[in-house]
Amino acid sequence: MMKEVTRYIAAFLTVALLAGCGGGSCNVVPDRSFTTNINQAQHLDVFATKGWVYAQGGYAGLVVYNTGSQQDPKLIAYDRCSTVNPEKGSRVEVQGMLLVDPQSGAKWLLEDGSPAALAECPLRSYSVGQQGNVFYVQN
């Protein structure tokens, strides 16, 4: 009798664990391969301290942000696709130090892409590399 109860409990916990794995995932923005070059000639604003720019790439475009300085830029990049109902393809917009989804009202911090209001998942970030004076964003 005890072994049977233990089996039922184990089966219940396994089903509960598997069911919980799919629903709460933050990997919600569709995957798309790309490489985008970021340079001063085409994207001057991002090279200012705390500067940012919209760029091509990703699923719904990119927001590229400089966490460094004008002399020592450190660029990070996010997909503009809102993680709130990503199937709608709503593009986030920079408003001060926030990224805002105009459809849902969700907000993320520009500094690191983490949720600030309504959103549960951070914005999708991409790898940024550098070769000389050219930065490149890629998936």
C-alpha positions in Angstrom: 0.0 0.0 0.0 2.8 2.4 0.9 4.7 1.7 -2.4 1.5 2.4 -4.3 1.0 5.8 -2.6 4.6 6.6 -3.2 4.2 5.8 -6.9 1.1 8.1 -7.2 2.9 10.9 -5.4 6.0 10.5 -7.7 3.8 10.4 -10.8 1.9 13.5 -9.6 5.1 15.4 -8.9 6.5 14.4 -12.3 3.4 15.6 -14.2 3.3 18.9 -12.1 7.0 19.5 -12.8 6.6 18.9 -16.6 3.5 21.1 -16.8 5.3 23.9 -15.0 8.3 23.9 -17.4 6.4 25.0 -20.5 4.2 27.8 -19.3 6.6 30.1 -17.5 9.3 30.3 -20.0 10.7 33.7 -21.0 12.2 32.5 -24.3 9.2 34.0 -26.1 10.7 36.1 -29.0 11.1 34.0 -32.2 14.6 33.1 -33.3 16.0 34.8 -36.4 19.7 34.7 -37.5 21.2 38.0 -38.4 24.4 40.2 -38.1 24.1 44.0 -37.9 27.1 46.3 -38.0 27.0 49.4 -35.8 29.4 52.2 -36.7 29.8 55.9 -36.0 29.0 56.9 -39.6 25.5 55.4 -39.5 24.7 55.2 -35.8 26.4 58.3 -34.3 23.9 58.7 -31.4 24.7 55.4 -29.8 28.4 56.4 -29.3 27.5 59.2 -26.9 27.5 58.4 -23.2 24.2 56.7 -22.4 23.3 57.0 -26.1 21.0 54.7 -28.0 19.8 54.0 -31.5 17.3 51.8 -33.3 18.9 49.5 -35.9 17.9 46.7 -38.3 18.1 43.0 -37.1 16.5 40.7 -34.7 12.8 39.8 -34.9 11.3 43.3 -34.7 14.4 45.5 -35.0 17.0 46.4 -32.4 17.6 48.9 -29.7 21.3 49.4 -29.2 22.4 51.2 -26.0 25.8 52.4 -24.8 26.4 51.5 -21.1 29.9 52.9 -21.3 31.1 56.4 -22.3 31.9 58.2 -25.5 35.6 57.4 -25.1 35.0 53.8 -24.1 31.7 52.6 -25.6 30.1 49.3 -24.2 27.2 48.4 -26.4 24.3 46.1 -25.5 21.4 45.2 -27.8 17.8 44.1 -27.3 15.1 43.0 -29.7 12.3 45.6 -30.0 9.7 42.8 -29.9 7.7 43.2 -26.7 7.8 40.0 -24.5 4.1 40.7 -23.6 2.1 39.0 -26.3 5.1 38.7 -28.7 2.8 37.2 -31.3 1.4 40.7 -31.9 4.9 41.9 -32.8 4.5 45.1 -30.9 7.8 47.2 -31.0 9.1 48.7 -27.8 10.0 52.4 -27.9 12.7 54.3 -25.9 11.1 56.8 -23.5 13.8 58.3 -21.3 15.6 55.5 -19.5 12.7 53.0 -20.2 11.6 50.9 -23.1 7.8 51.0 -23.4 5.3 48.7 -25.3 2.7 51.2 -26.6 0.1 48.4 -26.9 0.3 46.8 -23.5 1.9 49.6 -21.4 4.6 47.2 -20.3 8.0 48.8 -19.5 11.6 47.6 -19.3 14.8 49.3 -18.1 17.0 50.5 -20.9 20.1 49.8 -18.8 19.7 46.0 -18.7 16.3 45.1 -20.4 14.8 43.8 -17.2 11.0 44.3 -16.6 10.0 47.5 -14.8 6.2 47.3 -15.1 3.6 44.7 -16.3 6.1 42.5 -18.1 7.3 39.3 -16.5 10.1 38.5 -19.0 13.1 40.7 -19.9 13.6 41.8 -23.4 15.6 39.4 -25.6 19.2 40.4 -25.7 21.8 39.8 -28.4 25.5 39.3 -28.4 27.6 42.4 -29.3 31.2 42.1 -30.5 33.8 44.6 -31.7 36.3 44.6 -34.5 38.3 47.9 -34.5 35.8 50.8 -34.5 32.9 48.7 -35.7 30.6 46.8 -33.4 28.4 44.0 -34.6 25.2 42.6 -33.1 24.4 39.0 -33.9 22.3 36.0 -33.0 
